[in-house]
Amino acid sequence: MDVTPLDRALIEESAKKSGLVWVRGPQGPARALWHLWHDGAVCLVGGPGEQPLDGLGLADGGPATVSVRSKDKGGRLVVWPAVVREPVPDGELWRATAEELRGKRLNAPDTEQLTERWARECRLLRLEPSGPPSQRPGQLPQDSGAAPPLPTPNTTRGPLPTGLPVRRRATR
């Protein structure tokens, strides 16, 4: 199904204004990723030294779902289906997209050789809208959409060891 001009405007404006999008591929839970909107698609880069894309199952020509939050309220604004495109490194589309991403990449350790490293070691992806939004203002679900946390070896702080001194509050 085609995306109406109004839906396309909503997708584009929300993606342009948000610093993060949540991307869900065919595998695993959605992941927050930094991106930029360029030439009709959400563009992102991932791999060594960049954000992780592994575990999402994003493949060229495959499906993805993109969720974008509202910049002012922080809540989900629009969710839309996308098709994943992986331009050929050093192709015209790849170079144009990489240059746009390079301008937005903060704190890169190798700014001068950044695009060369991306071509060698990373994946540059374009997530192009492939249908109308499944969620949008006025058509959002009532549940939170929260998922349980992923398993991790990290824990919250437990009780303090008995040998440590205790700070006492000063009394007046």
Phi, psi and omega in degrees: 000141182283155177269127180289158178303324179293316177296318180298319178296318178298314180299311183296311183295320179293320179292323179295325186271342182264137178280339180230149168233154174258124183245129175243123175263189179295341180237150171071175180281167177295150180228137177284129182224141174282152187201181165212154176269125180213127172053046174083017181207155169282124182247137179212161179229143180208157180141197181304127181081359180233189180290147182282133176248352182296150178086354179266339180072029181281118181231150180304125181086354182274173182271159172206161174237131183246128175247133181237137180265161175284132181294322184275323183261337179083354180272166179301133181248313183210143176232128184220150177281147181223158170249136183275131174237133178241096182299152178291128179306136181071007171285169183300313179295320179298312181299315180297316180292318180298321179295320177295314179296321181301322179293338181258350183285120181266145172057036177288134181287343184227059187306319183291326182252018187301309183293329176294319178294318178301318180297324181281315195243344190243174175245132175251123184238148173240126178253103185263133178304134182237007179182177181290155179300140175276338176222140181199170178307131183088348180225043179260145178291157181279335179283164185285335184078007182293144177246153177295150180298149177288150177300141180207150176284349180287148179225167172281162183296134178266194180296149179290145175300149185292338183279352182276143178291149180258130176279127179260148178285139176288138178254154181267000000 
